[in-house]
Amino acid sequence: MTTVEQQAGSAVRPFRMEFPDEELIELRRRLAATRWPSKELVTDRSQGVQLATMQELARYWATDYDLHRVEARLNALPQFTTEIDGVDIHFLHLRSPHENALPLIVTHGWPGSVVELLDAVGPLTDPPAHGGAAEDAFDLVLPSLPGYGFSGEPAEVGWDVARVGRAWAELMSRLGYTGYVAQGGDVGAGVTDAMGRQAPEGLLGIHTNLLVTALGGPQPADTEAERAAADAIATFRADGYGYFLEQATRPQTIGYALLDSPVALAAWMLDHDTDSYYKISRAFVDGQPAGNLTRDHILDNVTLYWLTGTGASSARSYWDSYGVAATAAGQAPAEVSLPTGFTTFPGEIWRTPRSWAEKAYPNLTYFHEADRGGHFAAWEEPERFATEVRAAFRPLRSPGPRAA
């Protein structure tokens, strides 16, 4: 599957992927052999991912999509692996052409991957080419979560978001960065929040676009915005929480389907939240993508999951971070004292009010409500996402290099 320059210990090793043709032929065979359920009995997604969506996705995947596309996109960028805490971590390391760029580590979520971040690379590393200023440039580190993509699968339990956060701090230190910032959404927001609470040496500040603390218990509901957010969370728990519960309690069970059927994998990945589901469905059924959520971009991500066989191992990350064992072992988290930025996007599962963000992060230095975008903000609206990240971290910049 991979060609890696082998080195020992904590070395950073160049990485390049090659998917054998027989794997691609087998994928098409399995798509053609899909056993389809009967059509749902409702006109919306309330019974799950709709048949018309999945049949068009499967048709396009098998006949029109270039199965070498995701391989080519990633191989065009500098990729590496390094072993941290017993797990090989895959990451992209993209240096800005501009001096004094601020190092930034961005963490993807589920059902995402580094693929969802690729179109934000240009706006973040080279802002002048995208209507920005050179002084807002970043050096980017984009790691694959353990058990996702080309990162290794943990061979033991305990790889929760806090442990990933510690691994990311080691990664940034290993790359020679003495001062850096961190960003994340979805599971990546949990990792970034954990890093903010750990406050490792060199971390200057964080930015997220999902308030992970809002799922930990009741939030204030005194204003209209707070009540709307609380209602949205309640709806999500009642009507859209199935994937979360399954992965947090029985990831191995769903893993059998995710490794055996590409259509089952794709349907499971699409059934995340209402806003992103309908946007993706329209891209396939009506040919009308929302922002950057095109057919090809969506299938880049699904294909990566299928060809790396990481449906089960990625699901286990929820068991480690949000399952019964994690809850039982949990301790009161430290407060985040680092400067924190937060952006709420209108299509997010809930629109976080500023008051909730201030409660979670006493040192909230940036808050903004974006005018478009949803849960997968960097994927759907990469330019808008980059604008938010630049603005959030602008106060933390200072002259001079950030690398040893």
Beta strands, then each sheet from edge to edge (+ up, - down):
strand 1: 2-4
strand 2: 13-17
strand 3: 79-84
strand 4: 87-94
strand 5: 102-107
strand 6: 138-143
strand 7: 180-184
strand 8: 203-208
strand 9: 340-344
strand 10: 364-369
sheet 1: 1+ 2- 3+ 4- 6+ 5+ 7+ 8+ 9+ 10+
end
